[in-house]
Amino acid sequence: MTTMHERINDKLLAQIQPVHHEIINESHMHSGPATESHFKLIVVAECFDGLNAVKRHQKLYGLLAEELRDGVHALALHPYTPAEWAMNQQSAPASPNCRGGSQAD
């Protein structure tokens, strides 16, 4: 059985062809059982050159639409061009702490 992490990784490699990427499962930082439902994606790729932040996010959301339907609840997206990644000293912002909340609230 393919994990969600593997599905995301395979699609990024095939469609985006990143020069660097990180897929970080942050499900443990959120309420409920730790699953594969919350991910932070750092994606460095030439294909983002000339695209604004909205277009970059749309590209990634479109690519991962099936995964979002199949259990991924949240994606923290950090798309960069190689030049931007170098300017940011190869680091992305930390994810915020979960604010809690559930269907029971």
Backbone as CSV, one residue per row, in Angstrom:
resi,resn,N_x,N_y,N_z,CA_x,CA_y,CA_z,C_x,C_y,C_z
1,MET,0.839,-1.185,0.000,0.000,0.000,0.000,0.885,1.249,0.000
2,THR,0.565,2.171,-0.852,1.331,3.404,-0.973,0.878,4.397,0.089
3,THR,1.829,4.987,0.787,1.482,5.985,1.792,1.171,7.315,1.111
4,MET,0.529,8.195,1.836,0.227,9.524,1.308,1.524,10.270,1.009
5,HIS,2.495,10.127,1.861,3.802,10.751,1.649,4.380,10.305,0.300
6,GLU,4.324,9.013,0.027,4.841,8.477,-1.235,4.057,9.000,-2.436
7,ARG,2.738,9.085,-2.298,1.917,9.611,-3.397,2.292,11.042,-3.725
8,ILE,2.437,11.867,-2.688,2.810,13.265,-2.890,4.198,13.342,-3.521
9,ASN,5.136,12.578,-2.990,6.495,12.571,-3.505,6.530,12.184,-4.983
10,ASP,5.833,11.124,-5.338,5.827,10.651,-6.724,5.282,11.716,-7.675
11,LYS,4.221,12.395,-7.279,3.632,13.431,-8.138,4.552,14.637,-8.275
12,LEU,5.170,15.041,-7.169,6.099,16.172,-7.240,7.262,15.862,-8.180
13,LEU,7.841,14.680,-8.036,8.978,14.317,-8.877,8.593,14.234,-10.345
14,ALA,7.432,13.677,-10.633,7.016,13.490,-12.022,6.561,14.775,-12.694
15,GLN,5.839,15.618,-11.977,5.204,16.775,-12.606,5.930,18.104,-12.381
16,ILE,6.536,18.284,-11.223,7.177,19.551,-10.876,8.687,19.488,-11.120
17,GLN,9.261,18.308,-10.960,10.696,18.088,-11.117,11.510,19.068,-10.262
18,PRO,11.305,19.028,-8.953,11.998,19.971,-8.069,13.503,19.723,-8.020
19,VAL,14.229,20.795,-7.775,15.666,20.660,-7.524,15.886,20.353,-6.043
20,HIS,14.884,20.643,-5.242,14.888,20.316,-3.811,13.433,20.242,-3.360
21,HIS,13.121,19.288,-2.519,11.790,19.258,-1.913,11.830,18.511,-0.593
22,GLU,10.926,18.934,0.277,10.756,18.283,1.570,9.265,18.101,1.787
23,ILE,8.897,16.921,2.211,7.509,16.609,2.550,7.515,16.249,4.026
24,ILE,6.952,17.124,4.831,7.014,16.953,6.281,5.609,16.669,6.801
25,ASN,5.441,15.507,7.392,4.148,15.139,7.968,4.018,15.845,9.315
26,GLU,3.091,16.789,9.386,2.869,17.550,10.619,1.570,17.152,11.311
27,SER,1.055,15.999,10.977,-0.218,15.552,11.553,-0.161,15.459,13.070
28,HIS,0.987,15.107,13.604,1.134,14.970,15.055,0.969,16.304,15.786
29,MET,1.047,17.418,15.052,0.924,18.743,15.664,-0.529,19.210,15.762
30,HIS,-1.462,18.380,15.338,-2.861,18.778,15.266,-3.730,17.847,16.099
31,SER,-4.917,18.330,16.432,-5.815,17.525,17.257,-6.250,16.289,16.486
32,GLY,-6.590,15.274,17.211,-7.008,14.018,16.609,-5.831,13.064,16.500
33,PRO,-6.087,11.880,15.975,-5.016,10.896,15.863,-3.973,11.339,14.838
34,ALA,-2.717,10.987,15.095,-1.645,11.311,14.157,-1.802,10.422,12.926
35,THR,-2.117,11.037,11.831,-2.303,10.314,10.573,-1.462,10.991,9.511
36,GLU,-1.790,10.763,8.275,-1.158,11.469,7.169,-2.159,12.469,6.619
37,SER,-2.487,13.460,7.432,-3.528,14.411,7.034,-3.046,15.855,6.935
38,HIS,-1.919,16.181,7.546,-1.383,17.542,7.542,0.076,17.496,7.092
39,PHE,0.374,18.189,6.008,1.730,18.178,5.473,2.244,19.588,5.232
40,LYS,3.535,19.736,5.415,4.246,20.947,5.021,5.096,20.554,3.818
41,LEU,4.922,21.290,2.714,5.681,21.005,1.504,6.600,22.177,1.193
42,ILE,7.857,21.893,1.105,8.843,22.856,0.635,9.260,22.357,-0.736
43,VAL,8.996,23.167,-1.754,9.252,22.737,-3.122,10.044,23.830,-3.837
44,VAL,11.219,23.465,-4.313,12.083,24.395,-5.039,12.160,23.899,-6.482
45,ALA,11.649,24.720,-7.415,11.599,24.273,-8.800,11.660,25.446,-9.767
46,GLU,12.255,25.200,-10.903,12.343,26.203,-11.973,10.958,26.596,-12.486
47,CYS,9.996,25.685,-12.431,8.671,25.956,-12.997,7.928,27.072,-12.261
48,PHE,8.409,27.468,-11.086,7.773,28.567,-10.347,8.267,29.942,-10.801
49,ASP,9.315,29.960,-11.613,9.862,31.225,-12.085,8.800,31.984,-12.884
50,GLY,8.572,33.233,-12.518,7.591,34.070,-13.207,6.169,33.929,-12.693
51,LEU,5.933,33.000,-11.769,4.597,32.815,-11.203,4.513,33.512,-9.847
52,ASN,3.392,34.192,-9.598,3.205,34.789,-8.278,2.811,33.697,-7.281
53,ALA,2.715,34.060,-6.018,2.429,33.078,-4.962,1.111,32.344,-5.198
54,VAL,0.088,33.056,-5.632,-1.218,32.425,-5.861,-1.111,31.359,-6.952
55,LYS,-0.454,31.679,-8.051,-0.305,30.721,-9.161,0.518,29.500,-8.741
56,ARG,1.521,29.722,-7.930,2.333,28.600,-7.445,1.484,27.668,-6.584
57,HIS,0.704,28.258,-5.700,-0.160,27.445,-4.833,-1.209,26.721,-5.661
58,GLN,-1.801,27.396,-6.628,-2.789,26.752,-7.491,-2.183,25.567,-8.229
59,LYS,-0.962,25.716,-8.687,-0.273,24.632,-9.388,-0.138,23.408,-8.478
60,LEU,0.277,23.633,-7.241,0.451,22.524,-6.308,-0.882,21.932,-5.861
61,TYR,-1.862,22.791,-5.580,-3.183,22.270,-5.207,-3.796,21.463,-6.339
62,GLY,-3.644,21.931,-7.562,-4.158,21.188,-8.715,-3.493,19.833,-8.846
63,LEU,-2.191,19.794,-8.667,-1.436,18.554,-8.759,-1.871,17.551,-7.694
64,LEU,-2.191,18.061,-6.500,-2.502,17.190,-5.361,-3.996,17.133,-5.036
65,ALA,-4.836,17.453,-6.004,-6.288,17.463,-5.790,-6.804,16.108,-5.322
66,GLU,-6.298,15.044,-5.899,-6.742,13.699,-5.513,-6.384,13.397,-4.059
67,GLU,-5.191,13.793,-3.651,-4.763,13.563,-2.272,-5.601,14.392,-1.292
68,LEU,-5.971,15.590,-1.699,-6.830,16.424,-0.846,-8.222,15.800,-0.709
69,ARG,-8.689,15.123,-1.719,-9.980,14.412,-1.625,-9.862,13.132,-0.807
70,ASP,-8.652,12.548,-0.790,-8.453,11.232,-0.171,-7.874,11.268,1.236
71,GLY,-7.972,12.400,1.933,-7.563,12.386,3.331,-6.613,13.470,3.770
72,VAL,-5.960,14.150,2.831,-5.108,15.261,3.250,-6.017,16.418,3.619
73,HIS,-5.895,16.873,4.840,-6.747,17.940,5.355,-6.117,19.311,5.152
74,ALA,-4.783,19.370,5.246,-4.113,20.665,5.155,-2.740,20.519,4.523
75,LEU,-2.402,21.509,3.689,-1.080,21.597,3.088,-0.512,22.979,3.395
76,ALA,0.623,23.018,4.051,1.354,24.273,4.221,2.353,24.311,3.077
77,LEU,2.112,25.194,2.120,2.913,25.228,0.905,3.972,26.313,0.958
78,HIS,5.186,25.934,0.593,6.314,26.858,0.539,7.038,26.630,-0.788
79,PRO,6.497,27.189,-1.882,7.135,27.025,-3.193,8.144,28.141,-3.473
80,TYR,9.304,27.766,-3.966,10.377,28.721,-4.250,11.012,28.409,-5.602
81,THR,11.562,29.433,-6.229,12.473,29.219,-7.345,13.835,28.908,-6.722
82,PRO,14.761,28.333,-7.478,16.091,28.086,-6.915,16.760,29.369,-6.403
83,ALA,16.587,30.486,-7.102,17.191,31.748,-6.661,16.578,32.215,-5.339
84,GLU,15.261,32.107,-5.204,14.596,32.499,-3.959,15.050,31.618,-2.799
85,TRP,15.176,30.330,-3.059,15.608,29.379,-2.037,17.008,29.748,-1.549
86,ALA,17.877,30.095,-2.460,19.230,30.508,-2.087,19.193,31.807,-1.274
87,MET,18.347,32.766,-1.692,18.233,34.033,-0.954,17.684,33.817,0.454
88,ASN,16.828,32.821,0.634,16.252,32.497,1.943,17.170,31.591,2.758
89,GLN,18.385,31.434,2.311,19.377,30.599,2.986,18.865,29.173,3.170
90,GLN,18.154,28.711,2.176,17.633,27.343,2.133,16.822,26.983,3.371
91,SER,15.913,27.889,3.743,15.039,27.599,4.876,13.643,28.163,4.613
92,ALA,12.667,27.506,5.179,11.266,27.922,5.090,10.777,28.250,6.494
93,PRO,9.732,29.070,6.599,9.212,29.408,7.936,8.681,28.180,8.672
94,ALA,8.762,28.232,9.982,8.199,27.170,10.821,6.678,27.232,10.752
95,SER,6.059,26.099,10.877,4.596,26.044,10.898,4.088,26.509,12.255
96,PRO,2.933,27.186,12.260,2.366,27.622,13.545,1.832,26.437,14.331
97,ASN,1.691,26.632,15.611,1.083,25.600,16.447,-0.391,25.472,16.103
98,CYS,-0.914,24.285,16.298,-2.325,24.035,16.059,-3.162,24.863,17.024
99,ARG,-4.225,25.448,16.504,-5.122,26.227,17.356,-6.198,25.357,17.997
100,GLY,-6.131,24.076,17.731,-7.108,23.148,18.303,-8.374,23.133,17.486
101,GLY,-9.395,22.644,18.095,-10.676,22.580,17.414,-10.927,21.196,16.864
102,SER,-12.161,20.845,16.877,-12.584,19.564,16.319,-14.065,19.638,16.054
103,GLN,-14.591,18.584,15.492,-16.029,18.559,15.227,-16.830,18.567,16.523
104,ALA,-16.194,18.168,17.635,-16.889,18.114,18.910,-17.021,19.490,19.561
105,ASP,-16.250,20.471,19.088,-16.294,21.815,19.685,-17.568,22.549,19.329
